[in-house]
Structures are given as structure tokens and as C-alpha cells.
Amino acid sequence: MFPDVQTNIWDAVIAVPLIIVLTMVFKLIVKPKDIWVPTFANFLGYGISILISHRHDLAAGIFMGFFYGSAAIGTYSAWKTSWVAFRQPETQIDDKL
């Protein structure tokens, strides 16, 4: 009834960073509106999951593809937020408290 999903090292170490890198390249080349970047990352996640990771089980491919794309989006968002906070002058941070 439910898809047989098996997570391995491929998911965290190769697929998600690959989606992040390909999404960043996409942003540099195409320069899409910000709203399309997460959509592109999710499509990459679905593609990698369905065509490579879970090619023999479509339900598992769709299920895990969502998580590949979402993990890449969340990781990139956390990196960007941390970088922006790191680059702010300390006085701006103290004023917000």
C-alpha cells in the first residue's frame, strides 16, 4: 500500500548538494524571479529521485523527490540567512534587540 522508501548516504551527501549547485547555476544563467527558484529545485529533486534513486518505484520516487528538493531549499535558505546576518554590522543587530 505505501511505497517502500529506503534512505541511504546518497540522499544527504550527493543528491541534496547536487540540487543546490544546479539551482545556483540556474540562478546565475537564467536569472529567474525569486518565486521560481524553489520550484526549479523541487523539479530537480523529483527528476533525480524518479530517474536515478528510485527508478523502479514511482511512488517512492515522487515521495522522496519532494524531500530532496525541500532539503535543498531549506539548506540554501539557512545558508543565505546566516550569511546575511554575518555580514550585517553589529550595531544593526543590537538595535533590533
Number of C-alpha atoms within 10 A of each C-alpha: 3 6 12 11 13 10 10 9 8 10 18 14 10 10 22 24 17 17 24 22 14 15 22 15 12 15 16 10 9 8 12 12 8 9 8 12 17 17 15 19 27 23 17 24 28 22 19 23 26 21 15 12 21 20 14 11 15 14 16 19 25 19 16 23 27 18 18 28 27 19 22 25 21 13 15 18 12 12 11 12 12 11 11 10 13 11 9 10 9 10 8 10 11 8 7 6 5
